[in-house]
């Protein structure tokens, strides 16, 4: 078999050589150009004899007008040395890898091209084959811009971390960050270390209960467990540290990377001023009883975090228990709709009352329910009571007035508040699209191909839109 393969290879080579000998230079360049973006024939004096390219945009760089000129004159100044090195063929390793050069054009970005040259004994020209790199350069540019944005975001994150860590360290109030799962100390500021003792290296990573005397550890563990599932802070008075100092604790839960951790404020039990401050803060966030409210209702703080909810809201949100809604942001159930919590609470801060805001609530089972939202903010406590009035589900689409109709303005004004803005805009665009299709069919006497061309659509796209708007059997009016 080997001799047969060798003989076949020799016959193929002879055919290829005879074919190439039969081609003139222009045909040869055109043939090579089928597998390249840009092909040039350069003579011994480095002048371009033939040019061929596949992309018409390359012609805008004036390369086709460079016939009779030196190839070095067709590239930017920094690329001249690369052309000299390529045509001389001195560096065999670089020659095989190719040379990236740029062609300039006024009013356009440079055209990057990777050139490789070939020559043979007895052949009077050097064959220069190029592959344009515009897409690669654009991808590299986007990568660089993305990297710069990431670095900027990282610097902002570092600066924010430094600011908050500085505020945490210099605070005169003792704060301890506690791992809610392992019950170990994550961090502590200088005031906490001074109050409880042990030094920062002796507190961080240590079980929190070990910082207190044995008689108080069970009560401390109970308080930690209660605080992890409580909407508000949990107070624990007169527990003694291992040094024997009586302290009071205020335990509050927060979410961090999917885990419920705790931040603990501590002060000496005899510090009446701090005790009053902690008591006022606890009273400030104490939720009211919502069980008597006849509609689904929640109570939130200024950030939209729920600190109280009644059973009717649990039914509306399909939440099994109060613990599954407390501490969560109200926007969790409105992420798919037009209810912008920032705008909502900004308006509440100014007006204190918002009534009849129409939106759609998405429950825990991904079901959508139209509701009217009313809210009242207590300026003294900064707590907001939000009431939801479920609305009947309307199966038919609300009628959007046709553009140009006399009642158009009144019709749109009537729908504002009942329909989210994005739905109102979408419905209006569909009405306009239907009117345009009808007009095109009227003007073309129901010629679907001409109507599609008039609308700038393919015939298939027009048929899809006809079915969607119920115009499959549409006939132009006789008048």
LINFENNOR-V609828 format. One record per residue. N is the residue number from 1. RES is the residue in one letter. PSI is psi in degrees with one decimal (999 if undefined). NEAR is the number of other C-alpha atoms within 12 Angstrom. D_FIRST is the distance of its C-alpha to the first C-alpha in whole Angstrom. Layout:
BEGIN
N_RES_PSI_NEAR_D_FIRST / N_RES_PSI_NEAR_D_FIRST
END
This chain:
BEGIN
1_X_-35.5_7_0 / 2_X_-45.5_8_4 / 3_X_-36.0_9_6 / 4_X_-45.4_10_5 / 5_X_-42.2_11_6 / 6_X_-41.0_12_9 / 7_X_-40.5_13_10 / 8_X_-40.4_14_11 / 9_X_-40.2_14_12 / 10_X_-40.0_14_15 / 11_X_-42.6_14_16 / 12_X_-40.2_14_17 / 13_X_-40.8_14_19 / 14_X_-41.1_14_20 / 15_X_-43.0_14_21 / 16_X_-42.1_14_23 / 17_X_-44.1_13_25 / 18_X_-34.7_12_26 / 19_X_-43.7_15_27 / 20_X_-36.3_19_29 / 21_X_-26.1_15_31 / 22_X_-10.5_13_32 / 23_X_141.9_16_34 / 24_X_175.1_13_37 / 25_X_-37.7_26_38 / 26_X_-41.0_20_40 / 27_X_-37.5_20_37 / 28_X_-44.9_23_34 / 29_X_-42.5_31_37 / 30_X_-37.9_24_37 / 31_X_-45.4_23_33 / 32_X_-32.8_26_33 / 33_X_-18.3_26_36 / 34_X_-27.2_19_34 / 35_X_11.8_16_32 / 36_X_165.3_25_36 / 37_X_-31.5_33_39 / 38_X_129.8_38_41 / 39_X_133.6_41_39 / 40_X_144.3_43_41 / 41_X_123.9_42_41 / 42_X_133.2_34_43 / 43_X_-173.6_26_44 / 44_X_-25.0_18_45 / 45_X_14.2_19_48 / 46_X_20.5_32_47 / 47_X_141.7_26_48 / 48_X_127.8_29_47 / 49_X_-41.1_30_45 / 50_X_147.8_35_44 / 51_X_137.1_36_44 / 52_X_140.6_36_42 / 53_X_159.1_32_42 / 54_X_-34.7_23_41 / 55_X_121.3_18_45 / 56_X_-25.8_14_48 / 57_X_-25.1_18_50 / 58_X_-29.1_32_48 / 59_X_-22.7_21_50 / 60_X_-15.4_20_53 / 61_X_6.0_27_53 / 62_X_17.8_24_53 / 63_X_-36.5_34_50 / 64_X_-23.7_27_49 / 65_X_1.5_20_53 / 66_X_5.6_26_51 / 67_X_128.6_22_50 / 68_X_-9.5_22_51 / 69_X_159.1_24_52 / 70_X_143.4_26_51 / 71_X_-30.7_40_48 / 72_X_-26.0_30_51 / 73_X_-8.1_26_54 / 74_X_-1.4_31_52 / 75_X_167.9_30_51 / 76_X_162.8_25_54 / 77_X_-36.5_18_56 / 78_X_-11.5_18_54 / 79_X_-5.9_27_51 / 80_X_-43.6_23_51 / 81_X_-33.9_20_50 / 82_X_-38.3_30_47 / 83_X_-42.1_37_46 / 84_X_-45.2_25_47 / 85_X_-37.0_25_45 / 86_X_-46.4_36_42 / 87_X_-25.2_35_42 / 88_X_-29.3_21_43 / 89_X_26.2_22_40 / 90_X_-42.8_15_42 / 91_X_101.7_16_40 / 92_X_-36.2_17_37 / 93_X_-48.0_13_37 / 94_X_-32.9_21_39 / 95_X_-39.1_25_37 / 96_X_-33.3_16_34 / 97_X_-28.5_15_36 / 98_X_166.9_26_38 / 99_X_125.1_33_42 / 100_X_120.1_32_44 / 101_X_169.9_33_47 / 102_X_136.0_36_50 / 103_X_129.2_37_51 / 104_X_155.4_26_55 / 105_X_131.1_20_56 / 106_X_129.1_12_60 / 107_X_1.8_9_61 / 108_X_153.4_16_57 / 109_X_154.9_17_56 / 110_X_148.7_28_53 / 111_X_109.2_36_50 / 112_X_132.4_30_47 / 113_X_137.0_36_44 / 114_X_112.4_33_41 / 115_X_143.8_37_40 / 116_X_136.0_36_37 / 117_X_149.1_36_37 / 118_X_142.6_27_34 / 119_X_160.5_22_35 / 120_X_155.1_10_33 / 121_X_131.6_8_34 / 122_X_-12.6_8_35 / 123_X_123.3_16_36 / 124_X_-1.3_17_39 / 125_X_163.4_26_39 / 126_X_126.3_33_39 / 127_X_118.2_35_37 / 128_X_117.5_39_38 / 129_X_129.0_35_37 / 130_X_147.7_35_39 / 131_X_116.5_32_39 / 132_X_144.1_30_43 / 133_X_25.4_25_44 / 134_X_-47.2_25_47 / 135_X_-40.6_14_46 / 136_X_-41.5_16_45 / 137_X_-38.2_20_48 / 138_X_-41.7_17_50 / 139_X_-41.3_13_48 / 140_X_-39.9_14_49 / 141_X_-43.3_14_53 / 142_X_-37.5_14_53 / 143_X_-42.5_14_52 / 144_X_-43.2_14_54 / 145_X_-41.0_14_57 / 146_X_-41.9_14_56 / 147_X_-40.5_14_56 / 148_X_-39.7_14_60 / 149_X_-42.0_14_61 / 150_X_-41.7_14_60 / 151_X_-38.5_14_62 / 152_X_-43.6_14_65 / 153_X_-39.3_14_65 / 154_X_-39.4_14_65 / 155_X_-42.0_14_67 / 156_X_-39.7_14_70 / 157_X_-41.8_15_69 / 158_X_-41.5_14_70 / 159_X_-42.2_14_73 / 160_X_-41.6_14_74 / 161_X_-40.9_15_73 / 162_X_-40.5_14_75 / 163_X_-49.4_14_78 / 164_X_-33.1_15_78 / 165_X_-36.8_19_78 / 166_X_-44.9_15_81 / 167_X_-37.8_17_83 / 168_X_-41.8_24_82 / 169_X_-41.8_24_83 / 170_X_-4.6_17_86 / 171_X_136.9_18_88 / 172_X_-10.6_20_91 / 173_X_133.5_30_90 / 174_X_121.0_31_88 / 175_X_137.7_34_85 / 176_X_129.2_42_82 / 177_X_128.1_35_79 / 178_X_133.1_36_78 / 179_X_116.5_31_74 / 180_X_-23.3_33_75 / 181_X_-52.1_22_73 / 182_X_-10.4_20_73 / 183_X_31.3_31_77 / 184_X_158.9_27_76 / 185_X_124.6_32_78 / 186_X_-38.5_28_75 / 187_X_159.9_32_77 / 188_X_142.6_40_81 / 189_X_176.9_35_83 / 190_X_-36.5_28_86 / 191_X_-37.8_26_89 / 192_X_-40.2_37_87 / 193_X_-40.2_29_86 / 194_X_-37.6_25_90 / 195_X_-44.5_35_91 / 196_X_-31.6_38_89 / 197_X_175.3_26_89 / 198_X_-16.7_22_86 / 199_X_154.6_20_84 / 200_X_-36.4_23_81 / 201_X_-22.8_16_79 / 202_X_-13.8_20_81 / 203_X_-48.9_30_81 / 204_X_128.2_26_77 / 205_X_-5.8_23_75 / 206_X_143.8_25_78 / 207_X_131.8_24_79 / 208_X_-36.8_38_82 / 209_X_-24.2_30_84 / 210_X_-9.9_28_84 / 211_X_-3.5_35_86 / 212_X_162.3_32_89 / 213_X_157.1_23_91 / 214_X_-33.8_19_90 / 215_X_-24.1_18_93 / 216_X_-1.7_26_92 / 217_X_-36.9_23_88 / 218_X_-42.7_18_88 / 219_X_-36.1_23_90 / 220_X_-42.2_35_87 / 221_X_-39.3_27_84 / 222_X_-40.8_19_86 / 223_X_-38.3_31_87 / 224_X_-44.4_36_83 / 225_X_-39.0_25_82 / 226_X_-41.0_25_84 / 227_X_-32.1_31_83 / 228_X_-24.9_32_80 / 229_X_9.7_29_81 / 230_X_143.8_29_84 / 231_X_-27.3_32_84 / 232_X_177.5_33_86 / 233_X_153.9_35_87 / 234_X_129.4_35_89 / 235_X_136.3_32_92 / 236_X_118.5_34_92 / 237_X_149.8_26_96 / 238_X_53.5_26_97 / 239_X_148.4_34_94 / 240_X_137.0_31_94 / 241_X_174.2_33_92 / 242_X_-20.4_22_91 / 243_X_-9.1_18_94 / 244_X_4.5_20_96 / 245_X_127.8_22_96 / 246_X_127.0_24_97 / 247_X_158.0_35_95 / 248_X_147.1_36_94 / 249_X_144.9_41_90 / 250_X_113.0_39_89 / 251_X_128.4_37_86 / 252_X_134.8_37_83 / 253_X_154.6_34_80 / 254_X_160.1_28_77 / 255_X_136.0_23_73 / 256_X_112.8_16_71 / 257_X_42.7_9_67 / 258_X_6.0_9_68 / 259_X_141.2_15_70 / 260_X_108.7_28_74 / 261_X_177.5_30_75 / 262_X_145.9_40_79 / 263_X_126.3_36_81 / 264_X_124.2_40_84 / 265_X_137.0_39_87 / 266_X_147.4_43_90 / 267_X_160.2_38_94 / 268_X_138.0_30_97 / 269_X_-24.3_26_98 / 270_X_0.4_17_102 / 271_X_93.6_19_100 / 272_X_-35.3_14_102 / 273_X_-45.2_14_101 / 274_X_-36.6_23_97 / 275_X_-42.3_26_98 / 276_X_-37.3_17_100 / 277_X_-44.0_18_97 / 278_X_-37.8_30_94 / 279_X_-40.4_23_96 / 280_X_-38.3_16_97 / 281_X_-39.5_21_93 / 282_X_-41.1_21_92 / 283_X_-31.4_20_95 / 284_X_-30.5_25_93 / 285_X_17.3_29_90 / 286_X_122.6_25_92 / 287_X_150.1_31_91 / 288_X_164.1_26_93 / 289_X_119.6_16_93 / 290_X_7.6_22_92 / 291_X_-25.2_19_92 / 292_X_-4.6_13_95 / 293_X_126.9_21_93 / 294_X_-1.5_15_92 / 295_X_161.4_27_89 / 296_X_130.2_32_86 / 297_X_150.4_40_87 / 298_X_162.9_43_85 / 299_X_133.2_43_87 / 300_X_164.7_39_85 / 301_X_-173.4_36_85 / 302_X_-18.0_33_85 / 303_X_1.5_24_81 / 304_X_6.6_35_81 / 305_X_132.5_32_80 / 306_X_127.0_37_82 / 307_X_-1.3_38_85 / 308_X_145.9_40_86 / 309_X_147.5_41_85 / 310_X_174.0_34_87 / 311_X_-31.7_26_85 / 312_X_-36.0_26_85 / 313_X_-35.6_38_83 / 314_X_-40.1_27_81 / 315_X_-41.9_23_81 / 316_X_-40.2_34_80 / 317_X_-1.4_35_77 / 318_X_43.2_24_76 / 319_X_127.5_24_76 / 320_X_-32.2_17_77 / 321_X_162.5_19_79 / 322_X_-32.8_25_81 / 323_X_-23.6_23_79 / 324_X_-8.2_23_76 / 325_X_-27.3_37_78 / 326_X_135.2_33_80 / 327_X_-12.8_33_79 / 328_X_155.0_28_76 / 329_X_141.0_25_76 / 330_X_-29.6_40_78 / 331_X_-11.6_29_75 / 332_X_-34.5_26_73 / 333_X_6.4_37_74 / 334_X_24.5_29_74 / 335_X_-20.5_20_70 / 336_X_-5.8_20_69 / 337_X_-174.2_24_72 / 338_X_1.2_27_75 / 339_X_106.3_30_77 / 340_X_111.0_24_77 / 341_X_-33.6_28_78 / 342_X_-45.1_17_79 / 343_X_-40.4_17_81 / 344_X_-48.5_33_83 / 345_X_-27.2_32_84 / 346_X_-41.3_19_85 / 347_X_-37.8_21_87 / 348_X_-39.3_29_89 / 349_X_-29.8_26_90 / 350_X_-43.3_16_91 / 351_X_-17.5_16_93 / 352_X_-19.6_24_93 / 353_X_135.3_24_92 / 354_X_131.1_26_90 / 355_X_141.3_23_90 / 356_X_41.4_22_88 / 357_X_116.8_31_85 / 358_X_128.8_30_82 / 359_X_-172.1_36_79 / 360_X_127.5_37_76 / 361_X_133.4_36_76 / 362_X_115.2_27_72 / 363_X_-178.4_27_73 / 364_X_-15.5_23_71 / 365_X_14.7_15_69 / 366_X_20.1_18_68 / 367_X_141.3_17_71 / 368_X_137.8_25_73 / 369_X_121.6_29_76 / 370_X_136.9_32_79 / 371_X_157.4_38_81 / 372_X_129.8_29_84 / 373_X_128.1_33_85 / 374_X_144.9_29_88 / 375_X_150.1_31_89 / 376_X_133.0_31_92 / 377_X_134.9_31_92 / 378_X_110.3_25_94 / 379_X_-21.6_18_95 / 380_X_-39.9_15_97 / 381_X_-9.9_23_94 / 382_X_20.4_26_91 / 383_X_147.6_32_90 / 384_X_131.3_41_89 / 385_X_122.8_41_89 / 386_X_129.4_43_87 / 387_X_137.5_34_87 / 388_X_127.4_38_85 / 389_X_105.9_28_86 / 390_X_140.8_29_83 / 391_X_152.9_21_83 / 392_X_142.4_13_82 / 393_X_120.1_15_79 / 394_X_114.4_14_79 / 395_X_-39.7_7_76 / 396_X_153.7_8_77 / 397_X_141.0_12_76 / 398_X_139.3_20_79 / 399_X_123.9_20_80 / 400_X_125.2_30_79 / 401_X_141.8_26_81 / 402_X_139.3_23_80 / 403_X_136.9_22_80 / 404_X_-11.8_15_83 / 405_X_148.7_12_85 / 406_X_-33.7_11_89 / 407_X_15.9_14_88 / 408_X_-50.8_17_85 / 409_X_-44.2_16_87 / 410_X_-38.6_16_89 / 411_X_-44.3_22_86 / 412_X_-40.4_26_84 / 413_X_-34.4_16_86 / 414_X_-31.8_17_87 / 415_X_-20.9_24_83 / 416_X_127.4_22_83 / 417_X_-27.4_24_84 / 418_X_-27.0_27_82 / 419_X_130.8_32_79 / 420_X_148.2_26_77 / 421_X_-43.5_21_76 / 422_X_-34.2_18_73 / 423_X_-38.5_23_73 / 424_X_-42.2_26_76 / 425_X_-42.1_18_74 / 426_X_-44.2_15_71 / 427_X_-39.4_25_73 / 428_X_-40.4_26_74 / 429_X_-35.7_18_71 / 430_X_-37.8_23_70 / 431_X_-45.0_23_73 / 432_X_-41.5_20_73 / 433_X_-41.9_23_69 / 434_X_-43.2_27_71 / 435_X_-40.5_23_73 / 436_X_-40.5_26_71 / 437_X_-43.8_40_69 / 438_X_-41.9_33_72 / 439_X_-41.3_25_73 / 440_X_-40.2_29_70 / 441_X_-36.8_30_70 / 442_X_-44.4_22_73 / 443_X_-26.3_22_72 / 444_X_9.9_21_69 / 445_X_44.1_19_71 / 446_X_24.5_24_69 / 447_X_105.1_22_66 / 448_X_-38.5_34_63 / 449_X_-44.6_21_61 / 450_X_-37.3_21_63 / 451_X_-40.9_28_65 / 452_X_-42.1_28_61 / 453_X_-39.4_19_61 / 454_X_-36.7_22_65 / 455_X_-4.7_25_64 / 456_X_30.8_16_61 / 457_X_158.0_19_59 / 458_X_160.6_17_56 / 459_X_-37.1_19_57 / 460_X_-40.7_16_55 / 461_X_-38.2_19_57 / 462_X_-43.6_31_61 / 463_X_-36.8_22_60 / 464_X_-43.2_18_60 / 465_X_-33.6_26_63 / 466_X_-42.5_28_65 / 467_X_-40.2_16_64 / 468_X_-35.7_16_65 / 469_X_4.2_22_68 / 470_X_33.7_15_69 / 471_X_19.4_24_69 / 472_X_-36.0_20_67 / 473_X_22.2_14_69 / 474_X_137.3_22_71 / 475_X_133.3_21_73 / 476_X_149.7_20_75 / 477_X_150.4_13_79 / 478_X_-27.7_8_80 / 479_X_999_7_83
END
